[in-house]
Amino acid sequence: MSLISDNLQAVTADIHRTAIANGRDPQQLQLLAVSKTFPADAVIAAAAAGQRCFGENYLQEALEKMQEVSNKMPQLDLEWHFIGPLQSNKTRPVAEHFAWVHSVDREKIAQRLSEQRPKNLPDLNICLQVNISAEASKSGVLPGEALALAQKIAALPGLRLRGLMAVPEASHDEQQQRQAFRQLRQLSESIQAAGLPMDTLSMGMSGDMQAAIAEGSTMLRIGTAIFGNRNYAKQT
């Protein structure tokens, strides 16, 4: 698993270099290692290299992986982020086992997470997922409806609204990438101007993280560049 350590070091260096080139403080950027479809041993290898925050898309796979990591390395203090589409009948285990949810796009989901968050745990950190490219196949609230939903989420007990997340339409054109990320940043600024303090822009993946950094990302969701290509046949 030394390859994971090498990849993680290369990604961290790339983030640092890109931040500096865009006049940003690298300390403002958090790396979220997206470990979906990869085994617990891959998470442990990344953790051994210093990574502490991990993102998962598939609930059952994530719960099994979290348990296996805990059994093998109980001393690890990892932070788990749920970043995939979330159905209302699966909110309870997410509320009970994760520190962050990046994919809230409906009031019903937020209400259930609020009601089901155990009282002995800190507030659940929430990012509102925005369908910034208005793609029919994508989850997320439309930009014009984001403020109203953000206001409702911010009022719910047990939740802490942290910011916005988006998965823009795939493009190899950096200017197109930057335009989508810029729209999300501007939306975040407008929501904050309306009185909702937020500190997180969850945007940027392995193929577009340079554009995301340039446009103000604070949390990068990087999987392939750290763990390698995925085999979705093993998806749970």
BELGIDA-V691365 format. One record per helix or strand. SS is the DSSP state (h for helix, s for strand). FROM is the first residue (numbers start at 1). TO is the last residue. If there is no record, write none. Layout:
{{SS FROM TO} {SS FROM TO}}
This chain:
{{h 2 21} {h 26 28} {s 30 34} {h 40 48} {s 53 56} {h 59 72} {s 79 82} {h 88 97} {s 100 104} {h 107 116} {s 124 130} {s 141 141} {h 143 154} {s 159 165} {h 174 193} {s 200 202} {h 209 214} {s 219 222} {h 224 227} {h 232 234}}
